[in-house]
Amino acid sequence: MPYTVAEFAQKIREKYNAYQDVDDQLLVDKMIEKHPVYADQISEEKKKKKQKKQNWFQILKRKLWNLLPKFKMEVLRRHQF
């Protein structure tokens, strides 16, 4: 049965009796980062939200990276290097 992020974070806190002041999402992300085997225990809805955030970041990064050569050429053109 997949857990929501809040439920999974609570399970972690119960097992380790710690992390009471750590944000649920951060706690779950760090646990999955360290132990990827637990990733399938999080509900698909939460995975999709995280994937959307990553996709948004990847798109922005790609667009900025693509603009970099144009910016460099403009600087070179204006300053006649």
The first five atom37 places (N, CA, C, CB, O) and aatype in JSON, in Angstrom:
{
  "aatype": [12, 14, 18, 16, 19, 0, 6, 13, 0, 5, 11, 9, 1, 6, 11, 18, 2, 0, 18, 5, 3, 19, 3, 3, 5, 10, 10, 19, 3, 11, 12, 9, 6, 11, 8, 14, 19, 18, 0, 3, 5, 9, 15, 6, 6, 11, 11, 11, 11, 11, 5, 11, 11, 5, 2, 17, 13, 5, 9, 10, 11, 1, 11, 10, 17, 2, 10, 10, 14, 11, 13, 11, 12, 6, 19, 10, 1, 1, 8, 5, 13],
  "atom_mask": [
    [1, 1, 1, 1, 1],
    [1, 1, 1, 1, 1],
    [1, 1, 1, 1, 1],
    [1, 1, 1, 1, 1],
    [1, 1, 1, 1, 1],
    [1, 1, 1, 1, 1],
    [1, 1, 1, 1, 1],
    [1, 1, 1, 1, 1],
    [1, 1, 1, 1, 1],
    [1, 1, 1, 1, 1],
    [1, 1, 1, 1, 1],
    [1, 1, 1, 1, 1],
    [1, 1, 1, 1, 1],
    [1, 1, 1, 1, 1],
    [1, 1, 1, 1, 1],
    [1, 1, 1, 1, 1],
    [1, 1, 1, 1, 1],
    [1, 1, 1, 1, 1],
    [1, 1, 1, 1, 1],
    [1, 1, 1, 1, 1],
    [1, 1, 1, 1, 1],
    [1, 1, 1, 1, 1],
    [1, 1, 1, 1, 1],
    [1, 1, 1, 1, 1],
    [1, 1, 1, 1, 1],
    [1, 1, 1, 1, 1],
    [1, 1, 1, 1, 1],
    [1, 1, 1, 1, 1],
    [1, 1, 1, 1, 1],
    [1, 1, 1, 1, 1],
    [1, 1, 1, 1, 1],
    [1, 1, 1, 1, 1],
    [1, 1, 1, 1, 1],
    [1, 1, 1, 1, 1],
    [1, 1, 1, 1, 1],
    [1, 1, 1, 1, 1],
    [1, 1, 1, 1, 1],
    [1, 1, 1, 1, 1],
    [1, 1, 1, 1, 1],
    [1, 1, 1, 1, 1],
    [1, 1, 1, 1, 1],
    [1, 1, 1, 1, 1],
    [1, 1, 1, 1, 1],
    [1, 1, 1, 1, 1],
    [1, 1, 1, 1, 1],
    [1, 1, 1, 1, 1],
    [1, 1, 1, 1, 1],
    [1, 1, 1, 1, 1],
    [1, 1, 1, 1, 1],
    [1, 1, 1, 1, 1],
    [1, 1, 1, 1, 1],
    [1, 1, 1, 1, 1],
    [1, 1, 1, 1, 1],
    [1, 1, 1, 1, 1],
    [1, 1, 1, 1, 1],
    [1, 1, 1, 1, 1],
    [1, 1, 1, 1, 1],
    [1, 1, 1, 1, 1],
    [1, 1, 1, 1, 1],
    [1, 1, 1, 1, 1],
    [1, 1, 1, 1, 1],
    [1, 1, 1, 1, 1],
    [1, 1, 1, 1, 1],
    [1, 1, 1, 1, 1],
    [1, 1, 1, 1, 1],
    [1, 1, 1, 1, 1],
    [1, 1, 1, 1, 1],
    [1, 1, 1, 1, 1],
    [1, 1, 1, 1, 1],
    [1, 1, 1, 1, 1],
    [1, 1, 1, 1, 1],
    [1, 1, 1, 1, 1],
    [1, 1, 1, 1, 1],
    [1, 1, 1, 1, 1],
    [1, 1, 1, 1, 1],
    [1, 1, 1, 1, 1],
    [1, 1, 1, 1, 1],
    [1, 1, 1, 1, 1],
    [1, 1, 1, 1, 1],
    [1, 1, 1, 1, 1],
    [1, 1, 1, 1, 1]
  ],
  "atom_positions": [
    [[0.84, -1.18, 0.0], [0.0, 0.0, 0.0], [0.89, 1.24, 0.0], [-0.96, 0.0, 1.22], [1.69, 1.43, 0.92]],
    [[0.76, 2.09, -1.01], [1.57, 3.31, -1.03], [1.11, 4.31, 0.04], [1.51, 3.96, -2.42], [-0.08, 4.43, 0.35]],
    [[2.07, 5.01, 0.57], [1.8, 6.03, 1.6], [1.86, 7.41, 0.98], [2.82, 5.92, 2.77], [2.51, 7.62, -0.04]],
    [[1.17, 8.34, 1.59], [1.37, 9.74, 1.24], [2.69, 10.17, 1.86], [0.17, 10.66, 1.72], [3.26, 9.44, 2.68]],
    [[3.17, 11.33, 1.49], [4.43, 11.82, 2.05], [4.31, 11.98, 3.57], [4.81, 13.17, 1.41], [5.23, 11.6, 4.3]],
    [[3.2, 12.51, 4.03], [3.01, 12.72, 5.47], [2.99, 11.39, 6.22], [1.7, 13.48, 5.73], [3.59, 11.27, 7.3]],
    [[2.31, 10.39, 5.65], [2.25, 9.08, 6.3], [3.63, 8.41, 6.34], [1.25, 8.18, 5.56], [4.02, 7.83, 7.35]],
    [[4.34, 8.5, 5.24], [5.67, 7.88, 5.19], [6.63, 8.58, 6.15], [6.23, 7.93, 3.74], [7.43, 7.92, 6.81]],
    [[6.55, 9.91, 6.23], [7.39, 10.66, 7.17], [7.07, 10.25, 8.6], [7.18, 12.17, 6.99], [7.98, 10.12, 9.42]],
    [[5.81, 10.04, 8.91], [5.42, 9.61, 10.25], [5.99, 8.24, 10.56], [3.89, 9.59, 10.39], [6.44, 8.0, 11.68]],
    [[5.97, 7.33, 9.58], [6.55, 5.99, 9.77], [8.04, 6.08, 10.06], [6.3, 5.12, 8.52], [8.56, 5.35, 10.91]],
    [[8.72, 6.98, 9.37], [10.16, 7.17, 9.6], [10.4, 7.67, 11.02], [10.77, 8.15, 8.57], [11.27, 7.18, 11.72]],
    [[9.62, 8.66, 11.42], [9.77, 9.23, 12.77], [9.49, 8.19, 13.85], [8.84, 10.43, 12.95], [10.17, 8.15, 14.87]],
    [[8.48, 7.35, 13.62], [8.16, 6.3, 14.6], [9.3, 5.29, 14.72], [6.86, 5.58, 14.21], [9.66, 4.88, 15.82]],
    [[9.86, 4.9, 13.58], [10.91, 3.9, 13.59], [12.2, 4.42, 14.2], [11.17, 3.41, 12.17], [12.84, 3.73, 14.99]],
    [[12.59, 5.63, 13.86], [13.86, 6.18, 14.32], [13.74, 7.1, 15.53], [14.52, 6.92, 13.21], [14.75, 7.5, 16.1]],
    [[12.52, 7.43, 15.92], [12.29, 8.28, 17.09], [13.12, 9.57, 17.02], [12.62, 7.51, 18.38], [13.71, 10.01, 18.01]],
    [[13.13, 10.14, 15.85], [13.9, 11.37, 15.64], [13.25, 12.16, 14.51], [15.41, 11.05, 15.31], [12.17, 11.82, 14.04]],
    [[13.92, 13.2, 14.11], [13.49, 14.02, 12.98], [12.13, 14.69, 13.21], [13.42, 13.18, 11.72], [11.4, 14.94, 12.25]],
    [[11.79, 14.97, 14.45], [10.49, 15.55, 14.75], [10.32, 16.95, 14.17], [10.28, 15.6, 16.25], [9.2, 17.36, 13.86]],
    [[11.42, 17.67, 14.01], [11.32, 19.05, 13.53], [11.67, 19.19, 12.04], [12.22, 19.93, 14.34], [11.79, 20.31, 11.54]],
    [[11.84, 18.07, 11.33], [12.19, 18.1, 9.91], [10.9, 18.05, 9.08], [13.13, 16.9, 9.54], [9.98, 17.29, 9.39]],
    [[10.85, 18.86, 8.03], [9.72, 18.9, 7.12], [9.46, 17.52, 6.51], [9.96, 19.94, 6.0], [10.41, 16.8, 6.19]],
    [[8.2, 17.16, 6.36], [7.82, 15.84, 5.84], [8.46, 15.56, 4.48], [6.31, 15.72, 5.74], [9.08, 14.52, 4.28]],
    [[8.3, 16.49, 3.56], [8.8, 16.29, 2.2], [10.32, 16.13, 2.19], [8.39, 17.47, 1.29], [10.86, 15.26, 1.51]],
    [[11.01, 16.96, 2.96], [12.46, 16.88, 3.03], [12.9, 15.54, 3.62], [13.03, 18.03, 3.87], [13.82, 14.91, 3.11]],
    [[12.25, 15.11, 4.67], [12.57, 13.84, 5.32], [12.39, 12.67, 4.36], [11.71, 13.64, 6.57], [13.26, 11.8, 4.26]],
    [[11.27, 12.65, 3.66], [11.0, 11.56, 2.71], [11.98, 11.6, 1.55], [9.55, 11.64, 2.2], [12.5, 10.57, 1.13]],
    [[12.24, 12.79, 1.02], [13.2, 12.92, -0.09], [14.58, 12.4, 0.3], [13.3, 14.38, -0.54], [15.21, 11.68, -0.47]],
    [[15.03, 12.76, 1.49], [16.36, 12.31, 1.94], [16.39, 10.81, 2.18], [16.76, 13.05, 3.21], [17.39, 10.15, 1.89]],
    [[15.3, 10.27, 2.71], [15.24, 8.83, 2.95], [15.29, 8.07, 1.62], [13.96, 8.46, 3.73], [16.0, 7.07, 1.49]],
    [[14.53, 8.54, 0.65], [14.52, 7.88, -0.66], [15.84, 8.06, -1.38], [13.37, 8.42, -1.52], [16.3, 7.17, -2.1]],
    [[16.46, 9.22, -1.19], [17.77, 9.45, -1.8], [18.8, 8.46, -1.24], [18.24, 10.91, -1.53], [19.63, 7.93, -1.98]],
    [[18.73, 8.21, 0.05], [19.66, 7.3, 0.69], [19.27, 5.83, 0.47], [19.74, 7.6, 2.18], [20.14, 4.97, 0.32]],
    [[17.97, 5.56, 0.44], [17.46, 4.19, 0.28], [16.43, 4.18, -0.85], [16.84, 3.66, 1.62], [15.23, 4.2, -0.57]],
    [[16.85, 4.14, -2.1], [15.91, 4.21, -3.23], [14.87, 3.09, -3.26], [16.67, 4.19, -4.51], [13.83, 3.22, -3.92]],
    [[15.13, 2.02, -2.56], [14.19, 0.9, -2.55], [12.83, 1.31, -1.98], [14.77, -0.26, -1.73], [11.82, 0.66, -2.28]],
    [[12.78, 2.36, -1.18], [11.53, 2.82, -0.58], [10.7, 3.7, -1.52], [11.82, 3.59, 0.68], [9.56, 4.04, -1.2]],
    [[11.24, 4.06, -2.66], [10.56, 4.99, -3.57], [9.2, 4.46, -4.02], [11.42, 5.27, -4.78], [8.27, 5.24, -4.22]],
    [[9.08, 3.15, -4.17], [7.81, 2.6, -4.64], [6.73, 2.58, -3.55], [8.02, 1.21, -5.16], [5.59, 2.21, -3.82]],
    [[7.09, 2.97, -2.34], [6.11, 3.01, -1.25], [5.39, 4.36, -1.14], [6.79, 2.69, 0.06], [4.49, 4.51, -0.32]],
    [[5.8, 5.33, -1.95], [5.16, 6.65, -1.96], [4.11, 6.67, -3.06], [6.22, 7.8, -2.16], [4.34, 6.14, -4.15]],
    [[2.97, 7.27, -2.78], [1.87, 7.29, -3.75], [2.3, 7.97, -5.04], [0.64, 7.99, -3.16], [3.13, 8.88, -5.02]],
    [[1.73, 7.53, -6.14], [2.08, 8.05, -7.47], [1.81, 9.55, -7.58], [1.3, 7.31, -8.54], [2.55, 10.26, -8.28]],
    [[0.79, 10.04, -6.92], [0.44, 11.46, -6.99], [1.62, 12.32, -6.51], [-0.82, 11.75, -6.15], [1.94, 13.34, -7.12]],
    [[2.23, 11.9, -5.43], [3.35, 12.66, -4.89], [4.57, 12.55, -5.79], [3.7, 12.18, -3.49], [5.31, 13.52, -5.93]],
    [[4.78, 11.4, -6.4], [5.9, 11.23, -7.33], [5.73, 12.14, -8.53], [6.02, 9.76, -7.78], [6.69, 12.75, -9.0]],
    [[4.49, 12.24, -9.03], [4.23, 13.07, -10.19], [4.51, 14.54, -9.89], [2.79, 12.9, -10.67], [5.06, 15.25, -10.73]],
    [[4.13, 15.0, -8.69], [4.4, 16.39, -8.32], [5.89, 16.66, -8.29], [3.77, 16.71, -6.95], [6.35, 17.7, -8.78]],
    [[6.66, 15.73, -7.73], [8.1, 15.91, -7.68], [8.67, 15.89, -9.09], [8.75, 14.83, -6.81], [9.57, 16.67, -9.41]],
    [[8.16, 14.99, -9.93], [8.64, 14.9, -11.3], [8.35, 16.19, -12.07], [8.01, 13.69, -12.01], [9.17, 16.63, -12.86]],
    [[7.17, 16.79, -11.83], [6.84, 18.05, -12.49], [7.83, 19.13, -12.09], [5.41, 18.48, -12.14], [8.27, 19.92, -12.93]],
    [[8.18, 19.19, -10.81], [9.15, 20.18, -10.36], [10.49, 19.96, -11.04], [9.32, 20.11, -8.83], [11.12, 20.92, -11.48]],
    [[10.92, 18.72, -11.15], [12.18, 18.43, -11.81], [12.1, 18.77, -13.29], [12.56, 16.95, -11.63], [13.05, 19.33, -13.85]],
    [[10.98, 18.45, -13.93], [10.83, 18.78, -15.34], [10.88, 20.28, -15.56], [9.52, 18.22, -15.88], [11.52, 20.75, -16.5]],
    [[10.23, 21.04, -14.71], [10.24, 22.5, -14.82], [11.67, 23.01, -14.71], [9.36, 23.13, -13.74], [12.09, 23.87, -15.48]],
    [[12.41, 22.49, -13.75], [13.79, 22.92, -13.57], [14.64, 22.55, -14.77], [14.38, 22.31, -12.29], [15.44, 23.35, -15.23]],
    [[14.47, 21.34, -15.29], [15.25, 20.9, -16.45], [14.95, 21.78, -17.67], [14.94, 19.42, -16.77], [15.87, 22.13, -18.41]],
    [[13.7, 22.13, -17.88], [13.33, 22.98, -19.0], [13.97, 24.36, -18.85], [11.8, 23.12, -19.1], [14.54, 24.88, -19.81]],
    [[13.89, 24.93, -17.67], [14.49, 26.24, -17.43], [16.0, 26.18, -17.64], [14.17, 26.72, -16.01], [16.58, 27.07, -18.27]],
    [[16.63, 25.16, -17.11], [18.08, 25.01, -17.26], [18.47, 24.91, -18.73], [18.58, 23.77, -16.48], [19.43, 25.53, -19.18]],
    [[17.71, 24.11, -19.48], [18.01, 23.95, -20.9], [17.85, 25.26, -21.65], [17.09, 22.88, -21.51], [18.68, 25.6, -22.5]],
    [[16.79, 26.02, -21.34], [16.57, 27.3, -22.03], [17.68, 28.29, -21.71], [15.21, 27.89, -21.63], [18.17, 28.99, -22.59]],
    [[18.07, 28.35, -20.44], [19.16, 29.26, -20.08], [20.47, 28.84, -20.72], [19.32, 29.31, -18.56], [21.24, 29.69, -21.18]],
    [[20.72, 27.55, -20.76], [21.95, 27.05, -21.37], [21.99, 27.38, -22.86], [22.07, 25.53, -21.16], [23.04, 27.7, -23.4]],
    [[20.82, 27.3, -23.51], [20.75, 27.61, -24.93], [20.94, 29.11, -25.2], [19.42, 27.15, -25.51], [21.4, 29.49, -26.27]],
    [[20.58, 29.94, -24.25], [20.76, 31.38, -24.42], [22.2, 31.83, -24.19], [19.84, 32.12, -23.48], [22.6, 32.89, -24.66]],
    [[22.95, 31.05, -23.48], [24.31, 31.43, -23.13], [25.19, 31.75, -24.35], [24.95, 30.33, -22.33], [25.84, 32.79, -24.34]],
    [[25.24, 30.92, -25.38], [26.08, 31.27, -26.53], [25.65, 32.57, -27.2], [26.04, 30.15, -27.55], [26.5, 33.35, -27.64]],
    [[24.35, 32.82, -27.28], [23.87, 34.08, -27.87], [24.34, 35.26, -27.04], [22.33, 34.08, -27.99], [24.75, 36.29, -27.58]],
    [[24.27, 35.12, -25.72], [24.71, 36.19, -24.82], [26.2, 36.44, -24.99], [24.38, 35.83, -23.35], [26.64, 37.59, -25.08]],
    [[26.99, 35.37, -25.03], [28.44, 35.53, -25.19], [28.77, 36.21, -26.52], [29.13, 34.16, -25.1], [29.66, 37.06, -26.56]],
    [[28.09, 35.84, -27.57], [28.35, 36.46, -28.88], [27.99, 37.94, -28.86], [27.55, 35.74, -29.98], [28.7, 38.76, -29.44]],
    [[26.9, 38.28, -28.19], [26.5, 39.69, -28.1], [27.54, 40.5, -27.33], [25.12, 39.83, -27.44], [27.87, 41.62, -27.72]],
    [[28.04, 39.96, -26.24], [29.07, 40.64, -25.45], [30.33, 40.82, -26.29], [29.39, 39.85, -24.16], [30.92, 41.89, -26.31]],
    [[30.72, 39.78, -26.96], [31.91, 39.86, -27.81], [31.71, 40.89, -28.93], [32.25, 38.48, -28.42], [32.63, 41.66, -29.24]],
    [[30.55, 40.91, -29.53], [30.28, 41.86, -30.61], [30.32, 43.29, -30.12], [28.92, 41.57, -31.24], [30.88, 44.17, -30.78]],
    [[29.72, 43.53, -28.96], [29.66, 44.9, -28.45], [31.02, 45.42, -27.97], [28.66, 44.98, -27.31], [31.3, 46.61, -28.07]],
    [[31.83, 44.53, -27.47], [33.11, 44.97, -26.92], [34.29, 44.7, -27.84], [33.35, 44.31, -25.61], [35.43, 44.98, -27.48]],
    [[34.02, 44.16, -29.01], [35.04, 43.94, -30.02], [36.25, 43.18, -29.5], [35.47, 45.24, -30.58], [37.39, 43.6, -29.72]],
    [[36.01, 42.08, -28.81], [37.13, 41.29, -28.29], [37.72, 40.46, -29.37], [36.7, 40.4, -27.14], [38.68, 39.72, -29.12]]
  ]
}
